[in-house]
């Protein structure tokens, strides 16, 4: 089974966002959160203010 890294990033972004906006974060719904912490914290660091409500997002690539 080939891992699609675009899909992987998309899923990790959802987890990273959930962790930022839900009180208690991922640990409230996933007892083994520490097993995936490195993945979603890397996304949080990479995306910065884009993963917090009221944050900022850089220019978007226009749809063709």
N, C-alpha and C positions, 0 to 999 in steps of 0.2 A: 504494500500500500504506500503510495507516494504522498508525502506530506506537502500540502499546498501552503507555502509560507504566507501568502497574502491572506488566506482564510485563517491561518493561525494567528496572524497579527490582528485581524478583525475580531476574533474571539477574545484575545487577550485585552483588546481595547475595551470591550464590553465589561470584562471583569474589573479592569483598572478603573473605569468610570463608576461602576457599582461600588467599589471599595471607597471611592472618594465621596460619593453623595449619600450613601446609606449609613446612618449612624451605626457604628460597630463594624462596618465594612464587610468584607467577604467572610470573615469568621462567623458572622451571624447565620450564614446559610451553608457553610462548608467547613466541617470540623477539621479536615485535612488541609486547610488553607495554606499552611506553612510549606506544603509540598509544591505549591505553584507560585509561592511568593516571588521568587526571582523573576519569573516571566512577567507577571503583571506590574511589579515595581519597576522593571526596566521600561515598560511602556509608559508608566506614569512619569518617569524621569525624562524620557525621550519626548513625550507630548507636552510636558509642562503645563501651562495655563489652559491648554485646550481640553483638559480632563476635569476642570472644575467649573461649576455653574458660574456664569458671569465672566469666564475667562476669555481669552482672545484666541483667534485662529488666523493663521497667515493666509495669503492669497490662495485661492482655489484654482485648480486647473479647470478651464472651461470644458463643458461637455461638447463633443463633436457631433 
